[in-house]
Amino acid sequence: MTMTETPAQTRRLNTSKAMVEAIAQEMRANPEVFYLGEDVGAYGGIFSSTTGLLDEFGPSRIIDTPISETGFIGLAVGAATEGMRPIAELMFADFMGVCLDQIYNHMAKIHFESGGNVKVPMVLTTATGGGYSDGAQHSQCLWGMFAHLPGMKVVVPSMPADAKGLMAAAIRDDSPVVYMFHKGVMGLPWMAKNPRTTDVVPEGDYVVPIGKAAVAREGTDASIVTISLSVHHALDVAEKLAEEGLSIEVLDLRSLVPLDREAVLASVAKTGRLVVVDEDYHSFGMSGEVVASVADVDPGLFRAPPQRVAVPDIPIPYAHALEYAALPRHDRIEAAVRTVLG
């Protein structure tokens, strides 16, 4: 440790602990904040999203619910309209189909339908992503689906500090916020090891603004625009290509709604080449929206046709080799970058 460093600058947490720290700090500061969902109490969340919270806050604020997503998300919507700030955990994003009416026709629309008179300050948290042979009904990301439905903010952190700061921002926001965490960024020991999922996390009050992208790596030759676990894959590829003298910029969107289109434009204006990496489905999703963000404003920025690396429009396979072939991993990202570089 140098003389200028402090414990706050050197303390390292994994993503799940960073999330839990933000939730605990907000719960201490505001008695209207509570957390509910399946296995969030004594179990601590199946992806360690609530570990230790029951011990501090008790079962009246850390609520284990029955297996009834429609019921407990409806409860959260009602509590939010009455002035509380619930955090409702949908165990897997894939389960949105069970309770989509509560999410889209109630959580997302009540503020609009009330003429702005009723707020819904709630957070819907959910686990996303594949890579672990969880099968077609437990491996989707689906953030493009949530982002497509107006009325909700959508945040998707990739790094531990952002996980804390975006959680704090989501809880404090008066709008409904969907907070989506990829299993592969949580830093859990029983999942594929990812060295960046444990990193420096500020202590105390820390907020990351919703809707602001971050440049994860500066570069001049091509831009990779991505989100969540794919940020880590993109950084791996950029580091590998740097050994060949190639300078690849990696832009971490961090939020899909609002989408930081200005940051995308600024990156492509600098590099002239765009690769969008998305672990959601290829069609009708984030990858096309990012490309359109440039094409709608100034298609002349493209010095080469943009490339999209996403999940094919198929159910995600269970077999490990087939699943990895479908996911946007290092080999596909590197090939796309080499294509735009010619």
Summary of the structure (lengths in Angstrom):
residues: 342
radius of gyration: 19.7
end to end distance: 44.1
largest distance: 59.1
contacts: 1234
relative contact order: 0.12
helix: 40%
strand: 20%
